[in-house]
Structures are given as structure tokens and as C-alpha cells.
Amino acid sequence: MADKGSCRILASTASWSPSFGALSSSFQRLRSVTTPFDIGFSSRYLLDILNQLESDTTLFLLADPGSPTLIQDRDGASVLFVLMPMRV
């Protein structure tokens, strides 16, 4: 679980051991989150989306671990991506 106000990245495959990374992030809460949560995505799908974005800043709209996540270029591009979570 990530520390309050941070994001922790975990990537693993069947053939490689898990690896961790960190990313520079800032958070803006649209509604109160009472319980931190873990959410998993297919790394392939996430990278496909991130490679389509032109900005260095990305907006992730997360609701809960079971709901789709909306991803958008923070610079106001008209494209909106929907990424379905995986069970972790």
C-alpha cells in the first residue's frame, strides 16, 4: 500500500520477479476517500495508453478498485481513455 499522498507502482509478469517504481505525482481529490486502496492494470494496456499521450502530465480519474479508470492528457486533449482494472 502506498503512503498517504503518493503512488506506488508494482509490475510483474509470470517470467519475471516483481519490480517496484515510483513516480512523481500530485493528487487532487474530487471526493473524500476514507480508505486507501490498491488497483491493478494490465501493464500492456496502460503502456499503450501512455504512449498515445503527448503531455508529460496525465490525469487519472479513479473511483475504486472495481471501477473503470479514466485517463486523459492533462493539457486538455479531446481524447479520453478508459482502462479496466484487474483483480489484485
C-alpha positions as CSV (number, residue, x, y, z in Angstrom):
1,M,0.0,0.0,0.0
2,A,1.3,3.4,-0.9
3,D,1.9,6.1,1.7
4,K,-0.7,8.9,2.0
5,G,-0.4,11.3,-0.9
6,S,1.8,9.0,-3.0
7,C,1.5,6.4,-5.7
8,R,3.4,3.1,-5.8
9,I,3.9,1.2,-9.0
10,L,4.3,-2.6,-9.0
11,A,4.9,-4.5,-12.2
12,S,5.2,-8.3,-12.5
13,T,4.9,-11.0,-15.1
14,A,4.9,-14.7,-14.9
15,S,8.5,-14.9,-16.0
16,W,10.0,-12.0,-14.0
17,S,10.0,-11.3,-10.4
18,P,8.1,-8.2,-9.2
19,S,9.7,-4.8,-9.5
20,F,8.8,-1.6,-7.9
21,G,9.0,2.0,-9.1
22,A,7.9,5.4,-8.1
23,L,6.5,8.3,-10.0
24,S,6.3,12.0,-9.4
25,S,2.7,12.8,-8.7
26,S,0.3,15.2,-7.2
27,F,-3.2,14.4,-6.2
28,Q,-6.4,16.3,-6.3
29,R,-9.3,14.7,-4.6
30,L,-12.7,15.1,-6.3
31,R,-14.4,13.5,-3.3
32,S,-13.3,12.2,0.1
33,V,-11.5,8.9,0.1
34,T,-11.8,7.2,3.5
35,T,-9.8,4.0,2.8
36,P,-6.7,3.7,0.6
37,F,-6.9,1.0,-2.0
38,D,-4.7,-1.0,-4.4
39,I,-5.7,-1.2,-8.0
40,G,-4.2,-3.3,-10.8
41,F,-4.0,-2.8,-14.5
42,S,-2.6,-4.7,-17.4
43,S,0.8,-3.1,-18.0
44,R,0.5,-3.7,-21.7
45,Y,-2.8,-1.7,-21.9
46,L,-1.5,1.0,-19.6
47,L,1.6,1.5,-21.7
48,D,-0.4,1.5,-24.9
49,I,-2.5,4.4,-23.4
50,L,0.5,6.3,-22.0
51,N,2.3,6.1,-25.4
52,Q,-0.6,7.9,-27.0
53,L,-0.5,10.9,-24.8
54,E,1.6,13.9,-25.7
55,S,1.9,15.7,-22.4
56,D,4.2,14.8,-19.5
57,T,1.2,15.3,-17.2
58,T,-1.6,12.7,-17.1
59,L,-4.9,12.8,-15.4
60,F,-6.2,9.6,-13.8
61,L,-9.7,9.6,-12.5
62,L,-10.0,6.7,-10.1
63,A,-13.2,5.7,-8.2
64,D,-12.5,2.3,-6.6
65,P,-10.6,-0.9,-7.4
66,G,-13.5,-2.4,-9.3
67,S,-14.5,0.6,-11.5
68,P,-13.0,1.7,-14.8
69,T,-10.3,4.4,-14.6
70,L,-10.5,7.3,-17.0
71,I,-7.2,8.6,-18.3
72,Q,-6.7,11.9,-20.1
73,D,-3.8,14.1,-21.3
74,R,-3.8,16.9,-18.7
75,D,-3.1,19.5,-21.4
76,G,-6.8,19.2,-22.4
77,A,-6.6,16.9,-25.4
78,S,-10.0,15.7,-26.5
79,V,-9.2,12.0,-26.2
80,L,-10.4,10.1,-23.2
81,F,-9.2,6.6,-22.5
82,V,-11.0,4.0,-20.3
83,L,-8.9,1.4,-18.6
84,M,-10.5,-1.6,-16.8
85,P,-8.8,-2.8,-13.6
86,M,-7.6,-6.3,-12.9
87,R,-8.1,-8.0,-9.6
88,V,-5.1,-7.8,-7.3
